[in-house]
C-alpha cells in the first residue's frame, strides 16, 4: 500500500484540486446549516438535529439535506 503524500510533496495541480474541493465542501455545509437554522421544523423532513449531524459527512450530508431534507413550501 502506498504511503500518503505530505502537502509539500503534492504538485501544484494537486494542491489546487484539494483547495477547490475543500472550498466546495465548506460552502455546501454552510448553505445546508444556514438553511436548517432559518427553516422551521415543519418544513424539514425528519429531526433537524439529525440533519445537522449528517451535514458533516463530506459532500453527501449537505447534498442529501438539500435534495431530500427540505419539504416544498
C-alpha positions as CSV (number, residue, x, y, z in Angstrom):
1,X,0.0,0.0,0.0
2,X,1.4,3.4,-1.0
3,X,2.1,5.9,1.8
4,X,0.1,9.2,1.8
5,X,1.8,12.2,0.4
6,X,2.5,15.2,2.6
7,X,1.3,18.7,1.5
8,X,4.8,19.6,0.4
9,X,5.0,16.5,-1.9
10,X,1.9,17.4,-3.8
11,X,2.1,19.0,-7.2
12,X,0.7,22.5,-7.8
13,X,-2.3,20.9,-9.7
14,X,-3.0,18.5,-6.8
15,X,-2.8,21.4,-4.2
16,X,-5.2,23.4,-6.4
17,X,-7.6,20.4,-6.6
18,X,-7.6,20.0,-2.8
19,X,-8.3,23.7,-2.4
20,X,-11.2,23.7,-4.8
21,X,-12.7,20.5,-3.2
22,X,-12.3,21.8,0.3
23,X,-13.9,25.2,-0.6
24,X,-16.8,23.4,-2.2
25,X,-17.3,21.2,0.9
26,X,-17.3,24.2,3.3
27,X,-19.7,26.1,1.0
28,X,-22.1,23.2,0.8
29,X,-22.1,22.7,4.5
30,X,-22.5,26.5,5.1
31,X,-25.6,26.6,2.8
32,X,-27.1,23.5,4.4
33,X,-26.6,24.7,8.0
34,X,-27.8,28.2,7.2
35,X,-30.9,26.8,5.6
36,X,-31.5,24.5,8.6
37,X,-31.2,27.3,11.0
38,X,-33.7,29.5,9.2
39,X,-36.2,26.9,8.1
40,X,-39.0,25.9,10.7
41,X,-39.1,22.3,11.8
42,X,-42.4,21.9,10.0
43,X,-40.6,22.3,6.6
44,X,-37.8,19.8,7.4
45,X,-38.2,16.1,6.7
46,X,-37.1,14.4,10.0
47,X,-35.4,15.9,13.0
48,X,-33.2,19.0,12.4
49,X,-30.5,17.7,14.8
50,X,-30.0,14.6,12.6
51,X,-29.6,16.8,9.5
52,X,-27.1,19.0,11.3
53,X,-25.1,16.0,12.3
54,X,-25.4,14.5,8.8
55,X,-24.2,17.7,7.2
56,X,-20.7,16.9,8.5
57,X,-20.4,13.9,6.2
58,X,-18.3,15.0,3.3
59,X,-20.4,16.2,0.3
60,X,-23.0,13.5,0.9
61,X,-24.6,15.1,4.0
62,X,-25.2,18.6,2.7
63,X,-26.3,17.4,-0.7
64,X,-28.7,14.8,0.9
65,X,-30.3,17.5,3.0
66,X,-30.6,20.0,0.1
67,X,-32.1,17.3,-2.1
68,X,-34.2,15.3,0.3
69,X,-34.4,17.0,3.7
70,X,-36.4,20.0,2.8
71,X,-40.2,20.0,2.3
72,X,-41.6,22.1,-0.5
73,X,-43.4,25.2,0.6
